[in-house]
Amino acid sequence: MRTQSIIKPSFSERFLHGLALTILYILLLVFALFIGLFIGFVLFGKGNFFDFLNLDTWRNIIHFVR
C-alpha cells in the first residue's frame, strides 16, 4: 500500500488565499450595492442614469434623509 504525502500550505499561502477571498467578497458586496442603488434610483425611481453617477445627487439625497 502506497501512502500519499499531503503537503500543507505555508502560513503565507494561507494568508494570501484568505486575503484574496476577503477582497473578492468586499468587491462583490460593493458591486451588489451599486446594482441595488442603480435599480432603485434609475428603474424604480425613474431617475436619469447620468444623475445616478453624479455625486451632487447623492449629497442631496443624504442631506434630505438627515
C-alpha positions in Angstrom: 0.0 0.0 0.0 1.4 3.3 -1.0 0.9 6.3 1.3 0.3 9.7 -0.1 2.1 12.7 1.3 -0.2 15.7 1.9 1.7 19.0 1.7 0.2 21.6 3.9 0.2 25.1 2.6 2.5 27.5 4.4 1.2 30.4 6.5 1.9 33.0 3.8 0.0 30.9 1.2 -3.0 30.6 3.6 -2.8 34.3 4.5 -2.7 35.4 0.8 -5.6 33.0 -0.1 -7.7 34.4 2.8 -6.8 38.0 1.8 -7.8 37.3 -1.8 -11.1 35.8 -0.7 -11.8 38.8 1.6 -11.0 41.3 -1.2 -13.2 39.4 -3.6 -16.0 39.3 -1.1 -15.8 43.1 -0.5 -15.8 43.8 -4.2 -18.9 41.6 -4.7 -20.6 43.4 -1.9 -19.8 46.8 -3.4 -20.9 45.6 -6.8 -24.2 44.3 -5.4 -24.7 47.7 -3.6 -24.1 49.6 -6.8 -26.6 47.4 -8.7 -29.2 47.8 -6.0 -28.8 51.6 -6.0 -29.0 51.6 -9.8 -32.2 49.6 -9.8 -33.8 51.7 -7.1 -32.8 55.1 -8.5 -33.0 54.6 -12.2 -35.5 51.8 -12.8 -38.0 52.3 -9.9 -37.4 56.0 -9.2 -37.4 56.9 -12.9 -34.2 58.9 -12.5 -31.7 59.6 -15.2 -28.7 57.3 -15.4 -26.2 60.2 -15.5 -27.8 61.7 -12.4 -27.2 58.3 -10.7 -23.5 58.8 -11.3 -23.4 62.4 -10.2 -22.1 63.0 -6.6 -24.3 66.1 -6.1 -27.4 63.9 -6.5 -26.2 61.6 -3.6 -25.2 64.6 -1.5 -28.8 66.0 -1.9 -30.3 62.6 -1.0 -28.2 62.3 2.1 -28.9 65.9 3.1 -32.7 65.2 2.6 -32.6 62.0 4.7 -30.8 63.7 7.6 
